[in-house]
């Protein structure tokens, strides 16, 4: 589990926090980390003159990788390093797919100003587009990062995408011995006050319980400790509440979900969770 880790770095404080967490994971799994710096030649501000600008970007990337390497050396973690050119989002996504990494680890914040590479918006695009699982680390929180995870929150809405993510969560839980808190949320804001809305609300709650039960059965078949949660309210807020109330160490969720009156969890909820969760979030995209 997570033996081959892709870690894009830009030298920011955020990427350093992600670096230490990735190092912890690699220590536990006896894995290796691929450090990656993307020389962003897609920026409007970059004008190449006889290759000088690209060379400068690559040299800056080498310096970032050397510093990251020193940290991994101190953690006694195996790693390699690479500087590539291009647009950060597509470069990271394509690199992860080409070399079939187990997970991409990224911060949700990066440098400010024209040198930015790993801003939250870039991370969120990688979350949406990557075919490999993405583990995001929100920087600047008071919450200590811990691995191996002991408690996971796994939101579900019963969709195939959510179940695909849940299976990945169960793989993680089985590997590290974690308890899984399965959560489905019925969004009251979707329903009005007429009779048809009341019927839809009941159907939504039934769908939520069925979604949770499917994950519970899968967990129990693998002898994984599991706790059921069916809540009402805002999906994003209920996920954060579940993390806080149960002392969870990470969230594992899909990037898409059901739509229409029977929906419980939307893809946009994953993006909100990535931006605001005080603990790491592993997002898993279902292959089309």
Order of alpha helices (4+ residues) and beta strands (2+ residues): beta-alpha-beta-alpha-beta-alpha-beta-alpha-beta-beta-alpha-beta-alpha-beta-alpha-beta-alpha-beta
